Structures are given as structure tokens and as C-alpha cells.
């Protein structure tokens, strides 16, 4: 029975899994993504994180049927370019060959958000649907599409739901544009907004919680803690995020009329069902076919969805070879 | 050689064509859509308009291979429900059987905007693309999608790009919601906005032109005339429409990454290339993959696109029968 590995390469963490043919997780590991150095350093840490998961699963990477990687940036065969959240990764880096050399098995690359959407479609909260929109609410807001049972990637850049415009000339987005949904709902933009409001004299415990937890940014866990404490500024900024998510996701649904919407990502998973419900309610007034809203779910595979979806890349590969 | 008929049923006019197997138009006709009575009266006028086109083509409707109809509302087989722009057409009406009885040939129904998009994809400005977004800029703003060479209709309500939210809590839309693209760019909403501004003391020749031309509303032709005369209020309201179209269409492109965008509809056709270019420019600052914007064209089939697309419905039908 062939085991597979999966690596979810994020801007904050590298999550790895080893799965069996039934997609059961035999081992998993997590390491912080290097914030300095360059692509080779990131690749070395990815290899180490995969070895951690293999160790937990009590096997050697060389015996795996293959390892899939969900990566940010532009993917061209085995190369990754313009992974702007990663250190010094503007140019092209031969990630797949580098990992193949290190791990001693086949490596395949896919888009991080798309593999996470595929995983929810095949194994998670999207199993019942033939069309769905995956919304990954974290540092930014990414999106993945399944239409008629297949991923839709357009000319390679589809699913950028974070950059749906919800306010013309609105808040400045981390992408440099104005009024994007992500400019209100992305964790990076939310942190910037909190800082601005604090400078203007508004009070919050968010940064105190950050220091207590020895963090350098407002993580999903810190947001959740501040909400639990009834921090008014945190509640205000999250309300604003939910409002933007409601309008932006409803706009995408008005265009696509998908059956399901899956809310994942660091904030989506951490804030869970109550916030998926709030987002669904915030969508409702903007839905054109409001008599038949899409089903909105939290990503069922949780934090591991990206890595499990990455492992599917090598499984699909094997399926393709078997039918070829 | 089988000829086919096509009927484009709009809120303002009924446009009909007779086409040959090469999709050349042998005859066409246009009648105003009844504004009173009910579905049976509209159907009678549709039959009369199709007979006008048949007469122009020097043939009898009974000899046609079939007649296709592009209709608003919800289509279920041969029935049309909830065609809210049409008089007293909230309930279900057996449009196809009624027309079949009257015309003596087979009748097939399709969604008005989708058949117009199909026509541009197969015969018009979208011929070179495998994925495209049709934008029908008229009384409202409708949309049709072709993805991977096939229409994408979702659960039946996809393509509602007019109701992409461009301003949360923004202008009131004709659909009752707030901030929709159509609330700024639809001709009905634009006319309402002009009326409000005139009440506030702003000057315009728009309504004078309307009376001179013996119209009861601000048609595309009247908007074009007012622009030609340099009417400042008309320019202001159209600038606002273009701004909303730029943001809304860019949002759809960020989600779908289609190759082409086709601008049709009464205003789109009438204002033509200069405005398609303006819309393309207004999209640019909102496009995430801004290094590779989609190609933006005016609908090549012009005012007849909807009716020609409707005729394709019976041709497709024949093709399906031939391969069955």
C-alpha cells in the first residue's frame, strides 16, 4: 500500500502530512517558515518538516509513492516564481527537483489554495457538491474553484476572490489596490487597521495578548482570545471583515451560482462555525438568487487540508498513470 | 437547406431573425414589447414579429427547421415563470407550446443573456476564446459565461454580474438591494439618478431630447445624443456607470480569469468601441493579474446577437439529434 506525503507551504508555517491510500493521516508535523535567507533555506526546512512527519508515521521518505507540495507564487512545472510572502523568492527556484534530491522520491507542485479546495471537494466539507468556492481567510483571502467537478483556474490566476472590489476607492489593500475584500478581511490588513485606530487613541488588548503569547503578529489565536474577552476594537474590526466577506463572497456567488462555499484558512478554521454562520448571514442581503443561497461550511479538514490536498497531487498523478 | 428563426424577447422590444445554415440573416423584424395585457398578448406579438421576419425572408414559418427564443425569467422546459420585466408574467406560462401552435414549427427556449453570449462565442467577438464573460449593458446589466468552451449556468442563476456589490451600503438597485453594479450602470438606475439630480437643481438636456424624440424613457440613443452635445450631467452619470462597470467586471475577472470580455446590450452596442475602451481602462486598476488583462470587445453581432443566439438553440438541438 503506497503512502504519500503532502507539504503545505505557507507564509507563516510549513505543514506536512503522511497519508495512506484512504487519506488517513499517519503522521504530521509543523515548522515555522523561515523569514530570512532564500528559497534554498525554505526548501531545506520543507524537507526537514516532511522528515518530521515521516518519523511520526514511522517510515522513510524514500519509501513514499511521492510528495505533493501546495505552494504560493507562480508554478511552472517543478519551478516556483514570485512567491512574495517567502524570503527573497521573487525569481524562479527549482523547488521540485531540490526536494526530490533531498527526499529521494517524486515531488509534484500545485497551487496552495487550489489543492486545499480540491481536498475539501474530494474528502471534506465539499464532498456533496459538484460546484464550490473555497474561501481561505487568513493573512490574505484566497479562493479556489470547483466547477462541474473540476478545478477552474482560468489562465492560471482564477480564484482571486480577495481582490473582488467591495468599495470603489475604499481601504488600501496589501496588494496596493483600493477597496479589495482583503483590504478589510485579510489578517494583515486587519492588523494594520487596528494599529491605525490605536494611534488615534482607541483601546484594545490585542497587542498585549500578542506580547503575552510571545508572538510578533496578531495571529488567528490572538483574535479568537480577544473576542472571548469581549475586546471592543477586535469585535469592531472583525465585524467590518465579516461585512466585506459577506459582500465579496455573495458577488462571487452571483456570478457563479455554486452549490457550496467552504470557509477555511487560519481565521476561518479558528473562528469556526459561528463565524461561517455570520458570513453566510452577511452574504444573504447581497445574493441575487436569495431564495436559494449556497450552503456555507467550515473546512472539514481543518489546518491539515492544504497538506492533505497537496498529497492528492501525487495520488492523482498515479491515477493518471494507471489509466494512461 | 434548413432555415431557423430566432426571437429575442426583451423588456422593451421583440427582435426576430431568420437565418440560414451559415447563420446569415435572411430577414429580421422588430416590434415593441406589449406593456399591458399578459403573457398571451406578448406571445401573440412574438408570433407576429417572427412572421414579419419570415415575410422579409420570403418564407413561411411552417417551413422553418425550428424557432429559438431567448427569454428573461425562469425557464423550465417550454414554460417561462417570473419574467418580471414583462406584463403580468409572474406565474408560469407555456410559451413554447403556444408559439408552436401559432407558428407551426418546433420552438425551443433559452435564457436571453446566455443565448446572446453563446452567439458571440460561436459567431461573434468571442470566437477566438475558450472562456469569456458577456456583459449586456442596457436597462439592467446582465452577464453570460463561457468556461472551457461551454456555457456555465451554475444552478441556473449564474452570470448575475449586475448584482456584484461595488459599494457596500451604496446606491439602491432596481432589485431592491444596495451597492450593486447595476445600481450605478443600468439604464433604469441611471435614469432614476438623473431625475434625482434634476430635482436638486442640476441641468440637463436629457429629458428634452426624450420628448423631442417622442420617447417615454432615456433610451441608449438619447444618452448617445446627449454625450454628442456635451451634456455635463449625462457625462457625469455615464462616468459613474463606467467606474462601476470597471470595478464590477474586474471583480468577475479576478474570480474567473477569462480570456475575453464582450460588451453588448443596448448601451454597450450604441456607445461602442470608445466606451468598451473606457470600461477596459476602468477595470485595469482593479485587476489582480494586471499584467495580463482580458481582451475587451464590443459584441460583434450588435442588436441582432440575442435573436441569432436564440436561433442557435434549434440548430444545437438538430446537432444533438444528429449525433444521438
Interface residues (C-beta under 8 A of the other chain):
Chain A: X131 X143 X145 X147 X148 X152 X153 X154 X155 X156 X157 X158 X159 X160 X161 X163 X164 X165 X166 X167 X168 X175 X177 X178 X179 X243 X244 X247 X248 X250 X251 X252 X254 X255 X256 X257 X258 X259 X285 X286 X288 X289 X292
Chain B: X131 X143 X145 X147 X148 X152 X153 X154 X155 X156 X157 X158 X159 X160 X161 X163 X164 X165 X166 X167 X168 X175 X177 X178 X179 X243 X244 X247 X248 X250 X251 X252 X254 X255 X256 X257 X258 X259 X285 X286 X288 X289 X292
